[in-house]
Amino acid sequence: MLLGLLLAVALPGALLLPAPSWATTAPELRGAKSLQNLSADMHGRNLQQQEFLKADLQGFNFSAADLRGAVFNGSQLQGANLQGADLRDVIAFASRFDGADLRQARLDNGMLLQSHFRDALISGADFSEAVLDQPEQRALCARADGLNESTGISTSESLRCR
């Protein structure tokens, strides 16, 4: 009875305390679960709508993978092979694609704000309707070339280069 009384008094107060700052969010838990089944070679895999939050995917092979609607927020994709990958509707906020191979990749309708593409290979990539920071878009335009084989749209045109 005494234990019940103590719980009745202490439990409501404990529920009012803020969550610890180290608490893991639901999206981070889903992202960690997605990473459990990953290997460095994901060539041609169906990874639609997978969440890779704050993931270290440097050097991973995602070539020809179906990544439509995937989320890469805060992820490290430096040197990753995304050649011919379908990244339509991808969300990659504050991600690093430096040195990644994006040749012939489709990034149409992607949300790519605060992401970086320094030295990424983009020949034939389709960025139609993708949302990029203006300085990053200008830097991509400086080296945009090629035509996307599946959409018939040039990289330059898809980036709205002038």
Secondary structure in CASP SS format (residue, H / E / C, confidence):
PFRMAT SS
TARGET T0000
AUTHOR 0000-0000-0000
METHOD secondary structure of the structure
MODEL  1
M C 1.00
L H 1.00
L H 1.00
G H 1.00
L H 1.00
L H 1.00
L H 1.00
A H 1.00
V H 1.00
A H 1.00
L H 1.00
P H 1.00
G H 1.00
A H 1.00
L H 1.00
L C 1.00
L C 1.00
P C 1.00
A C 1.00
P C 1.00
S C 1.00
W C 1.00
A C 1.00
T C 1.00
T C 1.00
A H 1.00
P H 1.00
E H 1.00
L H 1.00
R H 1.00
G H 1.00
A H 1.00
K H 1.00
S H 1.00
L H 1.00
Q H 1.00
N C 1.00
L C 1.00
S C 1.00
A C 1.00
D E 1.00
M C 1.00
H C 1.00
G C 1.00
R C 1.00
N E 1.00
L C 1.00
Q C 1.00
Q C 1.00
Q C 1.00
E E 1.00
F C 1.00
L C 1.00
K C 1.00
A C 1.00
D E 1.00
L C 1.00
Q C 1.00
G C 1.00
F C 1.00
N E 1.00
F C 1.00
S C 1.00
A C 1.00
A C 1.00
D E 1.00
L C 1.00
R C 1.00
G C 1.00
A C 1.00
V E 1.00
F C 1.00
N C 1.00
G C 1.00
S C 1.00
Q E 1.00
L C 1.00
Q C 1.00
G C 1.00
A C 1.00
N E 1.00
L C 1.00
Q C 1.00
G C 1.00
A C 1.00
D E 1.00
L C 1.00
R C 1.00
D C 1.00
V C 1.00
I E 1.00
A C 1.00
F C 1.00
A C 1.00
S C 1.00
R E 1.00
F C 1.00
D C 1.00
G C 1.00
A C 1.00
D E 1.00
L C 1.00
R C 1.00
Q C 1.00
A C 1.00
R E 1.00
L C 1.00
D C 1.00
N C 1.00
G C 1.00
M E 1.00
L C 1.00
L C 1.00
Q C 1.00
S C 1.00
H E 1.00
F C 1.00
R C 1.00
D C 1.00
A C 1.00
L E 1.00
I C 1.00
S C 1.00
G C 1.00
A C 1.00
D E 1.00
F C 1.00
S C 1.00
E C 1.00
A C 1.00
V E 1.00
L C 1.00
D C 1.00
Q H 1.00
P H 1.00
E H 1.00
Q H 1.00
R H 1.00
A H 1.00
L H 1.00
C H 1.00
A C 1.00
R C 1.00
A C 1.00
D C 1.00
G C 1.00
L E 1.00
N C 1.00
E C 1.00
S C 1.00
T C 1.00
G C 1.00
I C 1.00
S E 1.00
T H 1.00
S H 1.00
E H 1.00
S H 1.00
L C 1.00
R C 1.00
C C 1.00
R C 1.00
END
